Amino acid sequence: MHRYSSLVLHLGLLILHALPLSLRAQRLSLGLELGGINYQGEMQNLSFSFTGMHLHNGVSVMYDLSDRWSVQGTLVHGNLSGRDRQLLRNSNNQARNLSFNTRLEEFGFLLRWRALSDGPLTPYGVSGAAVFNIDPMTVDAAGITHALYPLSTEGQGLPEYPLQPLHRYTNLALPFGGGVEVRVGRWFRIDLEVMFRKSFTDYIDDVSSFYVDPVILARHRGPKAVELAYRGDEVPGGSPVYPAAGSQRGNRLRMDWYHSVNLRVRVIPHDWRRAKIDRRGARKVECPR
């Protein structure tokens, strides 16, 4: 994540020096954020939940177009995970016994609207577009970690299943949410924020459609792919019988989501330079020769 932080901070400084002095004043801010992030999909059926939430961090550059409108670029790093065993109100999926974990890298471009043009406390709404990268993994019964996408657990890339969509590690999302912006003196702003992202993939968790023929899957991807496509035999009292080919494994009509709770601290770097100039000027006035 350090390379992303460095990139955004350098980008902010370049923008700062490229803008005319009159436009820079109190319009550009650089931010650091920390919070919790979670996913919603086949292994997490609640629209918002703190269960399974992971810490995330990020950096941002914001430019105020006016008193109420701003544009913002963000880079976020975190992790998403899910387990069938933690599902509520879905005993069928609990018996499936699947799980996943993935790191998440997200770049977002957002537009912010403030409800108030001035004041120490300002509610705001935000929306935009984002690109995110994932690589789902799982841990088998022996404790060994496996990347899920190369296993084609739902027949992706197999000639017998030409209609199954191929996995994409990089995907699009629509982020939206809101929060409260707090002014702390001239130089700092604090954002308390809740964000939701509607993704355009149903494979954050590697579960979407139906079980494929285990014989075909084993022939192309090996027995480990069959073992990790259905894990009900690992549950006490679970069925050791692999589900019939074509039976439902997930719900492809509902794309996966993820959401976050953010605390962001932003600094306005131009004010520092301006304050130094003001102080030097004040000393000259106070001590005439």
C-alpha positions in Angstrom: 0.0 0.0 0.0 3.0 2.3 0.5 3.4 2.7 -3.3 -0.2 3.8 -3.7 0.2 6.3 -0.8 3.3 7.7 -2.4 1.6 7.9 -5.8 -1.4 9.8 -4.6 0.7 12.2 -2.4 3.0 13.0 -5.3 0.0 13.5 -7.6 -1.5 15.9 -5.1 1.7 17.9 -4.9 1.9 18.1 -8.7 -1.6 19.4 -9.0 -1.0 21.8 -6.2 2.0 23.4 -7.9 0.4 23.3 -11.4 -2.7 25.4 -10.3 -2.6 29.2 -10.1 -2.0 30.5 -6.6 -5.6 32.0 -6.5 -7.1 28.7 -7.3 -5.0 26.6 -4.9 -6.1 28.5 -1.7 -8.1 26.1 0.5 -9.4 24.0 -2.5 -7.0 21.0 -2.6 -6.7 18.5 0.3 -4.8 15.3 0.8 -6.3 12.6 3.0 -5.5 9.4 4.8 -8.4 7.0 5.8 -8.9 4.0 8.0 -12.0 1.9 8.6 -13.8 -1.4 8.2 -14.8 -3.1 5.0 -17.1 -6.0 4.3 -18.8 -7.8 1.4 -22.3 -9.0 0.6 -22.9 -12.0 -1.6 -23.5 -15.7 -1.5 -21.6 -16.1 1.8 -22.9 -12.9 3.4 -26.6 -12.3 3.0 -27.0 -9.1 5.0 -27.0 -5.7 3.2 -24.8 -4.3 6.0 -23.0 -6.2 8.7 -20.0 -5.8 11.0 -19.6 -9.6 11.1 -16.6 -10.5 9.0 -15.5 -6.9 8.6 -11.8 -6.3 8.0 -9.7 -3.2 8.5 -8.8 -1.2 5.4 -6.7 1.9 4.7 -6.5 4.4 1.9 -5.3 7.7 0.6 -7.1 10.5 -1.3 -6.8 13.7 -3.2 -9.8 16.1 -3.1 -10.4 19.3 -5.0 -13.2 21.7 -4.2 -15.0 22.9 -7.3 -17.2 25.3 -5.1 -18.4 25.6 -1.6 -20.7 22.6 -2.1 -19.2 20.4 -4.9 -15.9 18.6 -4.9 -14.2 15.9 -6.9 -12.1 13.2 -5.2 -9.7 10.4 -6.2 -9.2 7.6 -3.7 -7.0 4.5 -3.4 -8.2 1.8 -1.0 -6.5 -1.3 0.2 -8.2 -4.0 2.3 -9.5 -7.6 2.4 -12.9 -9.2 1.9 -13.9 -12.6 3.1 -16.9 -14.9 3.6 -17.9 -18.2 5.1 -21.0 -20.3 4.6 -20.9 -21.2 8.2 -21.6 -17.6 9.3 -24.7 -17.2 7.1 -28.0 -16.3 8.7 -31.4 -17.7 7.5 -29.8 -20.0 4.9 -29.2 -23.6 6.2 -28.8 -24.9 2.6 -25.7 -22.7 2.0 -24.3 -23.5 5.4 -24.3 -27.2 4.4 -22.3 -26.2 1.2 -19.5 -25.1 3.5 -17.6 -22.8 1.1 -15.3 -19.9 2.1 -13.0 -17.3 0.5 -10.7 -14.5 1.3 -9.3 -11.9 -1.1 -7.2 -8.8 -0.9 -8.9 -5.7 -2.5 -7.3 -2.8 -4.3 -9.7 -0.1 -5.4 -9.3 3.2 -7.3 -12.3 5.5 -7.2 -13.3 8.8 -8.8 -16.1 10.4 -6.7 -18.2 13.6 -6.7 -19.2 15.0 -3.4 -22.1 17.3 -2.6 -22.3 19.1 0.7 -25.7 20.0 2.2 -24.3 23.2 3.7 -21.9 25.7 2.1 -20.3 26.6 5.4 -20.1 25.6 9.0 -18.1 23.4 11.4 -20.3 20.3 10.7 -21.6 19.5 7.2 -23.5 16.4 6.0 -22.6 15.3 2.5 -23.4 12.7 -0.2 -21.0 11.1 -2.5 -21.1 8.9 -5.6 -19.0 8.0 -8.6 -17.2 5.1 -10.3 -14.5 2.7 -9.2 -12.2 0.0 -10.5 -11.1 -2.8 -8.1 -8.8 -5.8 -8.3 -9.3 -9.1 -6.4 -7.8 -12.6 -6.3 -10.1 -15.0 -4.2 -8.3 -17.7 -2.2 -9.5 -20.5 0.1 -7.9 -22.8 2.6 -8.4 -26.5 2.3 -8.9 -29.0 5.1 -5.2 -29.5 5.4 -4.6 -25.8 5.9 -3.1 -25.1 2.4 -4.1 -22.0 0.6 -5.4 -22.2 -3.0 -6.3 -19.6 -5.6 -9.9 -20.2 -6.6 -10.0 -18.7 -10.1 -7.5 -21.1 -11.7 -9.6 -24.0 -10.4 -12.7 -23.1 -12.6 -15.1 -24.4 -9.9 -18.1 -23.5 -12.0 -16.6 -24.5 -15.3 -15.1 -21.2 -16.4 -12.9 -21.7 -19.4 -13.8 -25.4 -19.9 -14.8 -26.4 -23.4 -17.9 -28.3 -22.0 -19.2 -25.0 -20.5 -18.6 -22.4 -23.2 -21.4 -20.1 -21.8 -19.8 -19.7 -18.4 -18.3 -16.2 -18.1 -14.5 -16.1 -17.6 -13.2 -14.7 -14.3 -12.0 -11.1 -14.3 -9.5 -10.1 -11.7 -10.3 -6.4 -12.4 -13.9 -5.2 -12.2 -16.1 -2.1 -12.1 -18.2 -0.9 -9.3 -20.5 2.0 -8.5 -19.7 3.6 -5.1 -22.2 5.7 -3.3 -22.8 6.9 0.3 -22.6 9.8 2.7 -21.2 11.2 5.8 -20.4 14.2 7.9 -17.5 16.6 7.3 -16.0 18.2 10.4 -13.8 21.4 10.2 -10.8 21.4 12.6 -9.2 24.8 12.3 -7.9 26.1 9.0 -5.8 23.2 8.0 -7.7 20.0 8.8 -11.0 18.2 7.8 -12.3 15.0 9.3 -14.8 12.8 7.3 -17.0 10.2 9.0 -18.5 8.1 6.2 -20.4 5.0 5.1 -19.9 3.8 1.6 -21.6 1.1 -0.5 -20.3 -0.4 -3.8 -22.4 -2.2 -6.3 -20.1 -4.3 -8.3 -20.5 -5.7 -11.8 -19.3 -9.2 -10.9 -20.8 -12.1 -9.1 -17.5 -13.7 -8.5 -15.9 -11.8 -5.6 -16.6 -15.0 -3.6 -16.2 -17.4 -6.6 -19.8 -18.5 -6.3 -22.5 -17.6 -8.8 -24.3 -20.3 -10.8 -24.4 -24.1 -10.7 -22.3 -27.2 -9.9 -20.5 -28.7 -12.9 -19.9 -32.4 -13.6 -17.2 -33.4 -11.1 -15.7 -35.9 -13.7 -15.3 -33.1 -16.2 -13.9 -30.7 -13.6 -11.4 -33.2 -12.3 -10.2 -34.1 -15.8 -9.4 -30.4 -16.7 -8.4 -28.9 -13.3 -7.6 -31.9 -11.1 -9.3 -33.5 -8.0 -8.5 -30.4 -5.8 -10.9 -28.3 -7.9 -13.7 -30.9 -7.1 -12.8 -30.9 -3.5 -13.0 -27.1 -3.2 -16.1 -26.7 -5.3 -18.2 -28.5 -2.7 -17.1 -29.0 0.9 -20.2 -30.3 2.6 -18.4 -33.5 3.5 -16.2 -31.5 5.9 -19.1 -30.4 8.1 -20.1 -32.8 10.9 -23.2 -34.6 9.7 -22.8 -33.0 6.2 -23.5 -34.9 3.0 -20.4 -36.5 1.4 -22.3 -36.7 -1.9 -21.2 -34.1 -4.5 -24.3 -32.3 -5.8 -25.7 -33.2 -9.2 -24.3 -31.4 -12.2 -26.5 -28.4 -13.0 -27.9 -28.0 -9.5 -27.8 -24.5 -8.0 -24.6 -23.4 -6.3 -25.2 -19.6 -6.2 -27.6 -16.9 -7.4 -26.2 -15.4 -10.7 -29.1 -12.8 -10.8 -27.6 -10.9 -7.8 -24.2 -9.2 -8.2 -21.8 -9.0 -5.2 -21.5 -5.8 -3.2 -19.1 -4.5 -0.6 -19.4 -1.7 1.9 -17.2 0.3 4.3 -17.2 2.6 7.3 -14.5 5.2 7.0 -12.7 7.7 9.1 -10.7 10.1 6.9 -8.4 12.9 8.0 -7.6 15.5 5.3 -5.0 18.3 5.3 -5.0 21.5 3.2 -1.3 21.9 2.4 -1.5 25.4 0.8 -2.6 26.9 4.2 0.8 25.9 5.7 2.7 27.9 3.1 0.3 30.8 3.4 0.6 30.8 7.2 4.4 31.0 7.0 4.2 33.9 4.6 1.7 35.7 6.9 3.9 35.2 9.9 7.0 36.5 8.2 5.0 39.5 7.0 3.7 40.1 10.5 7.2 40.1 12.0 8.3 42.7 9.5 5.5 45.0 10.3 6.0 44.6 14.1 9.7 45.3 13.9 10.2 48.2 11.5 13.8 49.6 10.9 
